[in-house]
Amino acid sequence: RIASVMGDRYAQFMPAVLPHLLTRVREEAEVSVVEGDDAGLEATKREGAEIDEEKGTESVTFALPGVGLRKLILNTSQMQEKSSACRAIYAHASALGGAFGPFAAECTDALLPLVTFKYSADVRSTSAQALAPVFDAACAGALASIAPADL
C-alpha cells in the first residue's frame, strides 16, 4: 500500500524490501515422506489431513502398494508465506510501474519456476499473476530509458 501511495519515490526502498520477498519465493518447499502407521491412516480416512497449527504443517497417511504406510508432511505455513511474497511482488510491480523495471529480471527468475509448483495451487496462481505486472514494469522501464529522439 505504501508503494502505491508513494509511487516512483518508493523505488529507493526496493533494495531493502525485495531481498526478503525473493528469499521467501525461492525457499525450497518443506515436504517430507516418513514412515506411517495404522492410527494415522485411520485418522486420514476419518478426518482428512491432520493439521498441526503449532508446527504449521498438514499431513496425510496413505498406503503405498509394495512399500507400506507412508505419511506425507507439508509445511503449509511456508506455502502461505511463499504466496504472500508473490502477492507482494505483484503489488510492488503494479504500483511502481517502470520504476520496478530494474528488479524485473530477478523477480522473473524467481517467479517462473513457481508457475509449475506441484505442492500448492495458490502458489502457482499467485506467481503466474505476479509475472504480468513484472513484465509490464520491465517494458515500461525499458521504454523510459530510451530517449524520445531514439524512437
Secondary structure, 3 states (H helix, E strand, C coil): CHHHHHHHHHHHHHHHHHHHHHHHHHCCCCEEEEECCHHHHHHHHHHCCEEECCCCEEEEEEEECCCEEEEEEEEHHHHHHHHHHHHHHHHHHHHHHHHHHHHHHHHHHHHHHHHHCCCCHHHHHHHHHHHHHHHHHHHHHHHHHCCHHHC
